[in-house]
Amino acid sequence: MAALLAVRAIFSQPEMYITKISTAVLDSTESTPKSLRLIYGERIRPAEESQMILLQMNLDDITAQQSAYIMEELSASGALEAYQVPILMKKNRMGMQINVTARASDKEKLCRILFRETPTLGIRIFQIDGHPMCSYEIRNIQTEYGVIPVKIKMQNGEIIGAQPEFEVCAQKARELDLPLQGIVAAAQSAVYNEIKKGKTDDRKPRSLRK
């Protein structure tokens, strides 16, 4: 069995957050003791590349209140991005172009919302070839102003960015009567200090996509 494992098994550590390491000595009678090491951790979800689509339509007969409602409905129904672009349509009338980036599997659901909530008769659908995305996790970071949740941006297990949760920073700025940018800077500084020290407290891996 040992020979079979040595030939067929793949001994490689996946990308993970290490939470515990256990070591046991199996045979201490030899000059070089045999030992077994177990590494426990949480898997880091890799950046995803799944089939994506872009839904697009032009409208010139919709109110600002209606368009805001539509954006909310699209986001709540699985759209990864939903945004509007002002455009100039026929007869020089101002219009709005609605763009929705989504998984191909959510196409029918999102098209139903667009047909139901707008007067459009058709929707353009574009295939997106390759849509690399970064993974992220939320860490509760201890700062001089208290605990602040920070979104940690990662690619292939490497931390490449950190963005404190704006609403929490804004609330602390009001409570402490301090500049908002100072709270944000303190949270970002605390993140990178934690990374340097190799701390792994309160990590909660999550995917970028819902």
N, CA, C and O of each residue as an XYZ file, in Angstrom:
840
protein
N       0.826     -1.205      0.000
C       0.000      0.000      0.000
C       0.864      1.261      0.000
O       0.587      2.219     -0.722
N       1.917      1.243      0.824
C       2.798      2.412      0.887
C       3.446      2.675     -0.463
O       3.583      3.824     -0.885
N       3.850      1.580     -1.147
C       4.474      1.738     -2.463
C       3.477      2.299     -3.467
O       3.832      3.132     -4.302
N       2.225      1.843     -3.388
C       1.190      2.331     -4.296
C       0.927      3.816     -4.074
O       0.782      4.575     -5.032
N       0.867      4.227     -2.816
C       0.658      5.638     -2.509
C       1.812      6.494     -3.016
O       1.609      7.590     -3.538
N       3.006      5.981     -2.855
C       4.185      6.738     -3.275
C       4.182      6.972     -4.776
O       4.677      7.992     -5.254
N       3.613      6.005     -5.530
C       3.620      6.101     -6.993
C       2.424      6.882     -7.515
O       2.568      7.705     -8.419
N       1.223      6.628     -6.944
C      -0.008      7.173     -7.507
C      -0.521      8.434     -6.820
O      -1.191      9.248     -7.456
N      -0.222      8.610     -5.552
C      -0.791      9.744     -4.820
C      -0.122     11.053     -5.222
O       1.047     11.080     -5.606
N      -0.886     12.128     -5.127
C      -0.366     13.464     -5.408
C      -0.228     14.200     -4.083
O      -1.225     14.514     -3.433
N       0.995     14.469     -3.690
C       1.247     15.121     -2.420
C       1.498     16.606     -2.661
O       2.643     17.039     -2.795
N       0.437     17.363     -2.712
C       0.554     18.809     -2.899
C      -0.470     19.492     -2.011
O      -1.599     19.020     -1.871
N      -0.077     20.590     -1.422
C      -0.970     21.315     -0.516
C      -1.828     22.280     -1.308
O      -1.294     23.118     -2.035
N      -3.150     22.186     -1.187
C      -4.020     23.126     -1.904
C      -3.916     24.517     -1.299
O      -3.416     24.685     -0.187
N      -4.392     25.512     -2.040
C      -4.430     26.862     -1.494
C      -5.437     26.879     -0.355
O      -6.611     26.563     -0.549
N      -4.974     27.248      0.831
C      -5.838     27.163      1.994
C      -5.350     28.084      3.093
O      -4.193     28.504      3.113
N      -6.272     28.393      4.021
C      -5.912     29.099      5.236
C      -5.618     28.042      6.296
O      -6.510     27.282      6.673
N      -4.402     27.986      6.771
C      -4.024     26.978      7.760
C      -4.543     27.408      9.129
O      -4.238     28.500      9.607
N      -5.332     26.530      9.751
C      -5.890     26.822     11.070
C      -5.251     25.996     12.171
O      -5.303     26.371     13.342
N      -4.638     24.851     11.795
C      -4.046     23.991     12.817
C      -3.063     23.027     12.169
O      -3.304     22.541     11.064
N      -1.959     22.749     12.850
C      -0.982     21.766     12.386
C      -0.706     20.795     13.532
O      -0.362     21.210     14.639
N      -0.861     19.496     13.254
C      -0.597     18.469     14.266
C       0.513     17.555     13.770
O       0.543     17.182     12.597
N       1.421     17.198     14.662
C       2.531     16.317     14.312
C       2.587     15.153     15.298
O       2.493     15.347     16.510
N       2.740     13.945     14.764
C       2.837     12.749     15.608
C       4.071     11.955     15.206
O       4.338     11.774     14.018
N       4.823     11.480     16.194
C       6.002     10.652     15.933
C       5.553      9.203     15.833
O       4.969      8.663     16.773
N       5.828      8.568     14.687
C       5.384      7.196     14.453
C       6.408      6.167     14.923
O       6.040      5.098     15.411
N       7.676      6.486     14.777
C       8.729      5.540     15.155
C       9.947      6.331     15.607
O      10.623      6.970     14.801
N      10.217      6.279     16.896
C      11.338      7.048     17.449
C      12.554      6.182     17.733
O      13.524      6.640     18.336
N      12.500      4.917     17.293
C      13.616      4.018     17.583
C      14.760      4.186     16.593
O      15.900      3.836     16.899
N      14.469      4.713     15.419
C      15.512      4.878     14.412
C      16.249      6.198     14.623
O      15.791      7.083     15.345
N      17.403      6.298     13.970
C      18.197      7.521     14.105
C      17.451      8.727     13.541
O      17.592      9.847     14.033
N      16.651      8.476     12.497
C      15.808      9.530     11.936
C      14.351      9.155     12.183
O      13.789      8.365     11.424
N      13.728      9.699     13.222
C      12.357      9.313     13.572
C      11.380      9.588     12.432
O      11.501     10.582     11.716
N      10.405      8.682     12.279
C       9.356      8.871     11.294
C       8.204      9.621     11.957
O       7.807      9.313     13.081
N       7.689     10.586     11.256
C       6.607     11.387     11.830
C       5.524     11.641     10.793
O       5.744     11.511      9.588
N       4.365     12.002     11.288
C       3.215     12.309     10.442
C       2.729     13.710     10.792
O       2.548     14.036     11.966
N       2.521     14.527      9.783
C       2.041     15.883     10.023
C       0.695     16.077      9.335
O       0.549     15.787      8.147
N      -0.279     16.565     10.080
C      -1.605     16.857      9.548
C      -1.807     18.365      9.537
O      -1.562     19.046     10.533
N      -2.254     18.870      8.403
C      -2.497     20.303      8.257
C      -3.991     20.522      8.049
O      -4.575     19.995      7.102
N      -4.601     21.295      8.931
C      -6.018     21.600      8.837
C      -6.184     23.030      8.315
O      -5.375     23.910      8.610
N      -7.227     23.238      7.549
C      -7.458     24.593      7.060
C      -8.719     24.703      6.241
O      -9.442     23.725      6.050
N      -8.977     25.903      5.758
C     -10.130     26.186      4.911
C      -9.640     26.470      3.501
O      -8.705     27.244      3.296
N     -10.282     25.835      2.541
C      -9.876     26.003      1.148
C     -10.156     27.424      0.674
O     -11.199     27.999      0.984
N      -9.218     27.981     -0.077
C      -9.418     29.283     -0.708
C     -10.062     29.049     -2.062
O      -9.522     28.331     -2.904
N     -11.186     29.643     -2.256
C     -11.855     29.466     -3.535
C     -11.103     30.213     -4.629
O     -10.816     31.399     -4.469
N     -10.781     29.558     -5.724
C     -10.013     30.217     -6.784
C     -10.861     31.203     -7.562
O     -12.090     31.171     -7.497
N     -10.194     32.081     -8.298
C     -10.920     32.983     -9.184
C     -11.702     32.156    -10.195
O     -11.220     31.136    -10.689
N     -12.898     32.604    -10.492
C     -13.790     31.828    -11.336
C     -13.769     32.322    -12.779
O     -13.597     33.513    -13.042
N     -13.944     31.389    -13.702
C     -14.088     31.725    -15.115
C     -15.233     30.880    -15.661
O     -15.006     29.779    -16.162
N     -16.447     31.380    -15.569
C     -17.619     30.649    -16.030
C     -18.241     31.385    -17.207
O     -17.845     32.505    -17.528
N     -19.217     30.752    -17.847
C     -19.855     31.338    -19.012
C     -20.684     32.552    -18.607
O     -21.568     32.464    -17.755
N     -20.382     33.678    -19.232
C     -21.049     34.924    -18.890
C     -21.744     35.499    -20.118
O     -21.375     35.202    -21.254
N     -22.755     36.326    -19.872
C     -23.466     36.998    -20.958
C     -23.672     38.466    -20.604
O     -23.616     38.860    -19.439
N     -23.911     39.263    -21.641
C     -24.260     40.672    -21.465
C     -25.625     40.892    -22.102
O     -25.802     40.647    -23.295
N     -26.590     41.354    -21.311
C     -27.912     41.719    -21.807
C     -27.924     43.229    -22.020
O     -27.449     43.988    -21.174
N     -28.471     43.657    -23.158
C     -28.417     45.087    -23.480
C     -29.695     45.518    -24.185
O     -30.242     44.786    -25.010
N     -30.164     46.722    -23.847
C     -31.371     47.259    -24.471
C     -31.354     48.774    -24.390
O     -30.762     49.344    -23.474
N     -32.014     49.440    -25.364
C     -32.113     50.899    -25.392
C     -33.555     51.315    -25.130
O     -34.489     50.725    -25.674
N     -33.730     52.335    -24.293
C     -35.067     52.817    -23.943
C     -35.101     54.338    -24.009
O     -34.127     55.001    -23.654
N     -36.232     54.893    -24.466
C     -36.389     56.347    -24.451
C     -37.723     56.753    -23.833
O     -38.138     57.907    -23.938
N     -38.382     55.810    -23.197
C     -39.699     56.103    -22.626
C     -39.833     55.479    -21.239
O     -40.785     54.752    -20.956
N     -38.858     55.781    -20.384
C     -38.873     55.244    -19.033
C     -38.423     56.336    -18.067
O     -37.518     57.108    -18.384
N     -39.039     56.405    -16.907
C     -38.705     57.451    -15.937
C     -37.505     57.043    -15.087
O     -37.121     55.875    -15.039
N     -36.926     58.035    -14.420
C     -35.778     57.768    -13.549
C     -36.172     56.849    -12.397
O     -35.391     55.992    -11.985
N     -37.389     57.033    -11.878
C     -37.850     56.176    -10.781
C     -37.991     54.728    -11.238
O     -37.633     53.804    -10.508
N     -38.512     54.533    -12.446
C     -38.665     53.180    -12.971
C     -37.315     52.512    -13.193
O     -37.127     51.345    -12.849
N     -36.377     53.256    -13.769
C     -35.066     52.667    -14.050
C     -34.340     52.293    -12.764
O     -33.645     51.277    -12.719
N     -34.494     53.105    -11.713
C     -33.868     52.781    -10.429
C     -34.455     51.492     -9.864
O     -33.731     50.652     -9.330
N     -35.761     51.344     -9.984
C     -36.421     50.127     -9.500
C     -35.936     48.899    -10.274
O     -35.697     47.843     -9.688
N     -35.793     49.045    -11.586
C     -35.341     47.932    -12.426
C     -33.931     47.504    -12.036
O     -33.644     46.310    -11.963
N     -33.049     48.472    -11.786
C     -31.684     48.147    -11.380
C     -31.677     47.344    -10.077
O     -30.908     46.395     -9.927
N     -32.533     47.731     -9.149
C     -32.613     47.021     -7.872
C     -33.117     45.596     -8.073
O     -32.602     44.659     -7.465
N     -34.127     45.435     -8.930
C     -34.679     44.107     -9.187
C     -33.652     43.198     -9.865
O     -33.554     42.016     -9.536
N     -32.899     43.742    -10.800
C     -31.883     42.955    -11.498
C     -30.789     42.497    -10.534
O     -30.381     41.336    -10.552
N     -30.322     43.412     -9.701
C     -29.267     43.074     -8.742
C     -29.738     42.023     -7.749
O     -28.977     41.131     -7.373
N     -30.992     42.130     -7.326
C     -31.535     41.176     -6.362
C     -31.794     39.810     -6.985
O     -31.968     38.824     -6.269
N     -31.821     39.746     -8.317
C     -32.144     38.487     -9.002
C     -30.935     37.813     -9.624
O     -31.085     36.919    -10.457
N     -29.738     38.230     -9.233
C     -28.544     37.518     -9.677
C     -27.646     38.245    -10.650
O     -26.601     37.714    -11.026
N     -28.020     39.454    -11.077
C     -27.141     40.198    -11.985
C     -25.831     40.522    -11.279
O     -25.832     40.975    -10.134
N     -24.727     40.293    -11.957
C     -23.423     40.611    -11.379
C     -23.118     42.100    -11.516
O     -22.467     42.698    -10.659
N     -23.599     42.681    -12.605
C     -23.504     44.126    -12.821
C     -24.781     44.578    -13.517
O     -25.290     43.889    -14.401
N     -25.290     45.719    -13.122
C     -26.439     46.316    -13.798
C     -26.214     47.823    -13.793
O     -26.128     48.442    -12.732
N     -26.120     48.409    -14.982
C     -25.824     49.839    -15.047
C     -26.493     50.462    -16.270
O     -26.903     49.765    -17.198
N     -26.594     51.791    -16.250
C     -27.248     52.529    -17.321
C     -26.277     53.532    -17.939
O     -25.429     54.105    -17.255
N     -26.420     53.729    -19.245
C     -25.573     54.680    -19.968
C     -26.474     55.622    -20.766
O     -27.278     55.150    -21.571
N     -26.366     56.940    -20.568
C     -27.167     57.884    -21.373
C     -26.757     57.801    -22.845
O     -25.565     57.764    -23.153
N     -27.724     57.774    -23.747
C     -27.437     57.692    -25.180
C     -28.348     58.652    -25.941
O     -29.373     59.096    -25.423
N     -27.962     58.963    -27.169
C     -28.773     59.800    -28.052
C     -29.414     58.885    -29.087
O     -28.713     58.220    -29.850
N     -30.736     58.849    -29.116
C     -31.455     57.930    -29.983
C     -31.998     58.655    -31.216
O     -31.642     59.807    -31.467
N     -32.851     57.987    -31.978
C     -33.381     58.579    -33.205
C     -34.156     59.856    -32.895
O     -34.700     60.017    -31.802
N     -34.198     60.753    -33.865
C     -34.838     62.060    -33.726
C     -34.197     62.884    -32.613
O     -34.818     63.782    -32.044
N     -32.920     62.553    -32.313
C     -32.141     63.279    -31.300
C     -32.793     63.274    -29.918
O     -32.662     64.230    -29.153
N     -33.484     62.201    -29.617
C     -34.102     62.079    -28.301
C     -33.138     61.397    -27.341
O     -32.460     60.433    -27.694
N     -33.092     61.917    -26.122
C     -32.245     61.304    -25.104
C     -32.857     59.977    -24.660
O     -34.067     59.861    -24.469
N     -32.001     58.999    -24.506
C     -32.464     57.692    -24.062
C     -31.503     57.096    -23.054
O     -30.540     57.739    -22.635
N     -31.776     55.863    -22.671
C     -30.956     55.172    -21.679
C     -30.682     53.754    -22.158
O     -31.593     53.029    -22.559
N     -29.422     53.375    -22.109
C     -29.051     52.000    -22.443
C     -28.845     51.229    -21.144
O     -28.053     51.630    -20.291
N     -29.561     50.125    -21.002
C     -29.432     49.276    -19.823
C     -28.523     48.104    -20.166
O     -28.737     47.412    -21.161
N     -27.513     47.888    -19.340
C     -26.563     46.793    -19.530
C     -26.572     45.904    -18.293
O     -26.543     46.388    -17.161
N     -26.612     44.604    -18.528
C     -26.639     43.645    -17.419
C     -25.630     42.534    -17.698
O     -25.752     41.814    -18.689
N     -24.644     42.396    -16.830
C     -23.699     41.286    -16.912
C     -24.165     40.204    -15.955
O     -24.463     40.481    -14.793
N     -24.229     38.961    -16.447
C     -24.785     37.892    -15.617
C     -24.247     36.537    -16.051
O     -23.613     36.408    -17.098
N     -24.512     35.535    -15.230
C     -24.230     34.157    -15.619
C     -25.237     33.745    -16.687
O     -26.384     34.193    -16.682
N     -24.797     32.894    -17.596
C     -25.701     32.422    -18.642
C     -26.899     31.693    -18.041
O     -27.992     31.721    -18.606
N     -26.698     31.049    -16.909
C     -27.780     30.296    -16.270
C     -28.889     31.199    -15.740
O     -29.995     30.727    -15.475
N     -28.607     32.498    -15.581
C     -29.615     33.438    -15.070
C     -30.297     34.221    -16.187
O     -31.057     35.149    -15.913
N     -30.037     33.861    -17.436
C     -30.555     34.631    -18.569
C     -32.075     34.740    -18.557
O     -32.611     35.845    -18.648
N     -32.778     33.615    -18.447
C     -34.235     33.638    -18.527
C     -34.845     34.479    -17.416
O     -35.786     35.236    -17.654
N     -34.324     34.352    -16.227
C     -34.862     35.089    -15.082
C     -34.695     36.598    -15.266
O     -35.613     37.367    -14.983
N     -33.519     37.018    -15.740
C     -33.256     38.445    -15.905
C     -34.008     39.023    -17.105
O     -34.483     40.157    -17.056
N     -34.115     38.244    -18.177
C     -34.884     38.706    -19.337
C     -36.352     38.905    -18.961
O     -37.002     39.840    -19.426
N     -36.851     38.030    -18.129
C     -38.248     38.150    -17.687
C     -38.471     39.475    -16.959
O     -39.497     40.126    -17.157
N     -37.518     39.876    -16.120
C     -37.635     41.149    -15.407
C     -37.623     42.314    -16.390
O     -38.425     43.240    -16.267
N     -36.718     42.271    -17.363
C     -36.608     43.366    -18.330
C     -37.865     43.478    -19.194
O     -38.331     44.585    -19.467
N     -38.414     42.351    -19.623
C     -39.637     42.388    -20.428
C     -40.837     42.842    -19.594
O     -41.708     43.559    -20.088
N     -40.875     42.427    -18.350
C     -42.010     42.753    -17.488
C     -42.013     44.217    -17.056
O     -43.070     44.840    -16.965
N     -40.822     44.766    -16.790
C     -40.736     46.097    -16.193
C     -40.441     47.220    -17.184
O     -40.438     48.389    -16.798
N     -40.191     46.893    -18.452
C     -39.908     47.932    -19.445
C     -40.790     47.716    -20.676
O     -41.349     46.633    -20.852
N     -40.917     48.729    -21.521
C     -41.725     48.584    -22.742
C     -40.963     47.955    -23.909
O     -41.492     47.902    -25.019
N     -39.747     47.483    -23.691
C     -38.936     46.949    -24.784
C     -39.577     45.724    -25.434
O     -40.305     44.968    -24.791
N     -39.290     45.549    -26.716
C     -39.775     44.379    -27.452
C     -38.659     43.372    -27.710
O     -38.913     42.263    -28.181
N     -37.419     43.760    -27.400
C     -36.308     42.850    -27.653
C     -35.099     43.179    -26.795
O     -34.925     44.312    -26.345
N     -34.276     42.177    -26.580
C     -33.068     42.326    -25.764
C     -31.891     41.748    -26.540
O     -31.958     40.620    -27.028
N     -30.820     42.514    -26.655
C     -29.601     41.995    -27.280
C     -28.832     41.168    -26.250
O     -28.710     41.560    -25.090
N     -28.318     40.021    -26.691
C     -27.563     39.143    -25.797
C     -26.202     38.858    -26.427
O     -26.122     38.373    -27.555
N     -25.137     39.161    -25.691
C     -23.771     38.932    -26.155
C     -23.101     37.903    -25.252
O     -23.244     37.947    -24.030
N     -22.375     36.985    -25.863
C     -21.581     36.029    -25.100
C     -20.261     36.683    -24.700
O     -19.626     37.360    -25.509
N     -19.859     36.480    -23.470
C     -18.583     37.003    -22.985
C     -17.615     35.835    -22.877
O     -17.800     34.944    -22.048
N     -16.588     35.839    -23.709
C     -15.612     34.748    -23.714
C     -14.544     35.006    -22.661
O     -13.649     35.831    -22.845
N     -14.659     34.287    -21.563
C     -13.690     34.457    -20.485
C     -14.045     35.658    -19.631
O     -14.197     36.768    -20.143
N     -14.176     35.445    -18.363
C     -14.513     36.543    -17.448
C     -13.777     36.293    -16.136
O     -14.402     35.972    -15.125
N     -12.439     36.441    -16.147
C     -11.675     36.160    -14.922
C     -12.070     37.101    -13.794
O     -12.262     38.299    -14.002
N     -12.187     36.548    -12.620
C     -12.556     37.341    -11.449
C     -11.677     36.953    -10.272
O     -11.199     35.821    -10.182
N     -11.474     37.891     -9.387
C     -10.714     37.621     -8.174
C     -11.626     37.050     -7.098
O     -12.832     37.296     -7.085
N     -11.027     36.288     -6.201
C     -11.743     35.847     -5.013
C     -11.645     36.945     -3.963
O     -10.817     37.850     -4.072
N     -12.500     36.860     -2.939
C     -12.357     37.806     -1.843
C     -12.849     37.177     -0.550
O     -13.552     36.167     -0.557
N     -12.471     37.784      0.538
C     -12.925     37.349      1.848
C     -13.152     38.583      2.704
O     -12.597     39.650      2.441
N     -13.976     38.422      3.735
C     -14.228     39.510      4.674
C     -13.493     39.208      5.975
O     -13.690     38.153      6.578
N     -12.653     40.135      6.398
C     -11.964     39.991      7.679
C     -12.400     41.122      8.608
O     -12.515     42.272      8.186
N     -12.639     40.788      9.862
C     -12.910     41.802     10.879
C     -11.568     42.257     11.445
O     -10.895     41.514     12.158
N     -11.195     43.485     11.116
C      -9.873     44.010     11.461
C      -9.957     44.924     12.683
O     -10.782     45.837     12.738
N      -9.096     44.664     13.650
C      -9.036     45.507     14.844
C      -8.194     46.743     14.543
O      -7.034     46.628     14.147
N      -8.777     47.922     14.731
C      -8.062     49.178     14.518
C      -8.125     50.011     15.791
O      -8.786     49.637     16.761
N      -7.442     51.125     15.777
C      -7.479     52.013     16.944
C      -8.860     52.623     17.149
O      -9.143     53.196     18.201
N      -9.727     52.497     16.127
C     -11.078     53.034     16.229
C     -12.120     51.935     16.420
O     -13.321     52.193     16.346
N     -11.660     50.713     16.666
C     -12.570     49.589     16.843
C     -12.466     48.607     15.685
O     -11.618     48.755     14.805
N     -13.334     47.608     15.696
C     -13.312     46.570     14.660
C     -14.015     47.069     13.401
O     -15.121     47.606     13.468
N     -13.360     46.885     12.247
C     -13.917     47.306     10.959
C     -13.830     46.136      9.978
O     -12.744     45.593      9.776
N     -14.945     45.734      9.363
C     -14.892     44.685      8.337
C     -14.170     45.210      7.094
O     -14.408     46.334      6.654
N     -13.294     44.390      6.541
C     -12.531     44.781      5.356
C     -12.636     43.674      4.311
O     -12.459     42.496      4.621
N     -12.923     44.063      3.075
C     -12.971     43.101      1.972
C     -11.559     42.929      1.417
O     -10.952     43.882      0.930
N     -11.044     41.697      1.495
C      -9.690     41.391      1.041
C      -9.759     40.793     -0.360
O     -10.388     39.755     -0.565
N      -9.121     41.439     -1.312
C      -9.108     40.982     -2.703
C      -7.930     40.041     -2.920
O      -6.802     40.348     -2.533
N      -8.201     38.873     -3.553
C      -7.163     37.864     -3.720
C      -7.163     37.309     -5.140
O      -8.204     37.215     -5.791
N      -5.975     36.948     -5.599
C      -5.828     36.281     -6.890
C      -4.791     35.177     -6.743
O      -3.637     35.426     -6.397
N      -5.232     33.947     -7.017
C      -4.359     32.778     -6.868
C      -3.747     32.705     -5.469
O      -2.575     32.365     -5.309
N      -4.556     33.030     -4.464
C      -4.103     32.937     -3.085
C      -3.282     34.115     -2.598
O      -2.903     34.158     -1.428
N      -2.998     35.075     -3.475
C      -2.187     36.235     -3.096
C      -3.080     37.441     -2.839
O      -3.962     37.745     -3.642
N      -2.856     38.123     -1.731
C      -3.621     39.319     -1.402
C      -3.119     40.481     -2.247
O      -1.936     40.817     -2.212
N      -4.028     41.095     -3.010
C      -3.621     42.185     -3.901
C      -4.404     43.472     -3.647
O      -4.221     44.457     -4.363
N      -5.269     43.474     -2.641
C      -6.012     44.692     -2.344
C      -6.855     44.539     -1.094
O      -7.160     43.423     -0.672
N      -7.233     45.673     -0.499
C      -8.071     45.664      0.702
C      -8.961     46.896      0.692
O      -8.485     48.013      0.490
N     -10.258     46.690      0.912
C     -11.206     47.799      0.906
C     -12.101     47.734      2.142
O     -12.943     46.841      2.239
N     -11.936     48.662      3.090
C     -12.795     48.680      4.277
C     -14.258     48.914      3.892
O     -14.548     49.607      2.917
N     -15.176     48.325      4.669
C     -16.604     48.517      4.421
C     -16.962     49.982      4.688
O     -16.786     50.485      5.798
N     -17.462     50.647      3.663
C     -17.669     52.094      3.732
C     -18.655     52.491      4.825
O     -18.395     53.423      5.585
N     -19.792     51.787      4.910
C     -20.826     52.190      5.861
C     -20.325     52.133      7.301
O     -20.664     52.990      8.117
N     -19.512     51.114      7.611
C     -18.972     50.998      8.970
C     -17.998     52.138      9.246
O     -18.015     52.732     10.324
N     -17.146     52.438      8.261
C     -16.194     53.546      8.423
C     -16.935     54.873      8.594
O     -16.558     55.698      9.426
N     -17.993     55.073      7.802
C     -18.763     56.312      7.892
C     -19.429     56.445      9.261
O     -19.462     57.529      9.843
N     -19.955     55.334      9.765
C     -20.605     55.365     11.081
C     -19.611     55.730     12.182
O     -19.920     56.528     13.067
N     -18.414     55.141     12.120
C     -17.402     55.441     13.136
C     -16.912     56.887     13.017
O     -16.622     57.532     14.025
N     -16.821     57.390     11.787
C     -16.396     58.780     11.598
C     -17.398     59.735     12.246
O     -17.009     60.731     12.856
N     -18.690     59.426     12.112
C     -19.719     60.277     12.732
C     -19.691     60.152     14.252
O     -19.771     61.148     14.972
N     -19.576     58.904     14.732
C     -19.588     58.685     16.180
C     -18.400     59.349     16.872
O     -18.537     59.902     17.963
N     -17.229     59.288     16.227
C     -16.006     59.809     16.837
C     -15.682     61.230     16.403
O     -14.721     61.832     16.883
N     -16.504     61.768     15.475
C     -16.285     63.124     14.949
C     -14.874     63.254     14.372
O     -14.120     64.167     14.710
N     -14.546     62.301     13.485
C     -13.234     62.272     12.846
C     -13.403     62.242     11.329
O     -14.469     61.873     10.838
N     -12.357     62.628     10.571
C     -12.443     62.565      9.107
C     -12.624     61.122      8.627
O     -11.963     60.209      9.123
N     -13.510     60.927      7.673
C     -13.766     59.591      7.137
C     -12.503     58.973      6.551
O     -12.237     57.790      6.765
N     -11.717     59.765      5.808
C     -10.528     59.216      5.162
C      -9.512     58.704      6.183
O      -8.732     57.799      5.885
N      -9.521     59.284      7.384
C      -8.617     58.808      8.426
C      -9.013     57.426      8.927
O      -8.150     56.592      9.201
N     -10.325     57.178      9.049
C     -10.822     55.868      9.472
C     -10.481     54.813      8.420
O     -10.026     53.719      8.753
N     -10.703     55.153      7.151
C     -10.413     54.222      6.054
C      -8.925     53.889      6.010
O      -8.548     52.726      5.866
N      -8.082     54.912      6.133
C      -6.633     54.703      6.088
C      -6.167     53.825      7.248
O      -5.280     52.989      7.080
N      -6.769     54.019      8.428
C      -6.387     53.221      9.596
C      -6.737     51.752      9.386
O      -5.970     50.867      9.765
N      -7.899     51.491      8.780
C      -8.313     50.110      8.528
C      -7.394     49.441      7.510
O      -6.998     48.290      7.691
N      -7.055     50.160      6.442
C      -6.163     49.590      5.429
C      -4.781     49.322      6.006
O      -4.174     48.290      5.718
N      -4.287     50.239      6.813
C      -2.977     50.056      7.437
C      -2.977     48.845      8.358
O      -2.008     48.088      8.394
N      -4.072     48.661      9.107
C      -4.166     47.522     10.023
C      -4.176     46.202      9.262
O      -3.615     45.209      9.725
N      -4.816     46.194      8.092
C      -4.850     44.972      7.273
C      -3.442     44.563      6.872
O      -3.049     43.411      7.058
N      -2.687     45.497      6.325
C      -1.351     45.160      5.845
C      -0.394     44.844      6.994
O       0.535     44.053      6.828
N      -0.613     45.451      8.143
C       0.192     45.087      9.314
C      -0.109     43.661      9.745
O       0.791     42.921     10.143
N      -1.387     43.276      9.662
C      -1.777     41.914     10.030
C      -1.182     40.901      9.060
O      -0.743     39.823      9.461
N      -1.174     41.262      7.776
C      -0.603     40.367      6.771
C       0.879     40.137      7.046
O       1.371     39.012      6.960
N       1.575     41.208      7.374
C       3.007     41.099      7.640
C       3.285     40.203      8.845
O       4.269     39.464      8.869
N       2.414     40.277      9.835
C       2.618     39.484     11.045
C       2.132     38.048     10.881
O       2.387     37.200     11.736
N       1.433     37.776      9.783
C       0.985     36.416      9.521
C      -0.191     35.978     10.361
O      -0.369     34.783     10.599
N      -1.001     36.926     10.817
C      -2.153     36.561     11.624
C      -3.235     35.939     10.755
O      -3.321     36.221      9.560
N      -4.059     35.092     11.361
C      -5.143     34.440     10.628
C      -6.457     34.519     11.405
O      -7.288     33.617     11.312
N      -6.644     35.587     12.163
C      -7.833     35.701     13.005
C      -9.066     36.063     12.186
O      -9.019     36.901     11.286
N     -10.158     35.412     12.522
C     -11.483     35.788     12.022
C     -11.544     35.888     10.511
O     -11.994     36.906      9.983
N     -11.104     34.857      9.799
C     -11.154     34.863      8.347
C     -12.393     34.119      7.873
O     -12.722     33.051      8.389
N     -13.078     34.689      6.886
C     -14.301     34.093      6.373
C     -14.249     34.101      4.848
O     -14.715     35.057      4.229
N     -13.687     33.048      4.220
C     -13.588     33.043      2.760
C     -14.961     33.078      2.107
O     -15.895     32.418      2.564
N     -15.076     33.864      1.018
C     -16.307     33.927      0.254
C     -15.966     34.091     -1.214
O     -14.871     34.536     -1.555
N     -16.926     33.722     -2.110
C     -16.742     33.932     -3.537
C     -17.195     35.332     -3.898
O     -18.045     35.883     -3.199
N     -16.608     36.003     -5.076
C     -17.006     37.337     -5.501
C     -18.416     37.342     -6.019
O     -19.137     38.339     -6.005
N     -18.758     36.172     -6.474
C     -20.101     36.121     -7.018
C     -21.068     35.580     -6.003
O     -20.717     34.743     -5.172
N     -22.243     36.045     -6.073
C     -23.279     35.568     -5.165
C     -23.902     34.314     -5.729
O     -24.804     33.743     -5.117
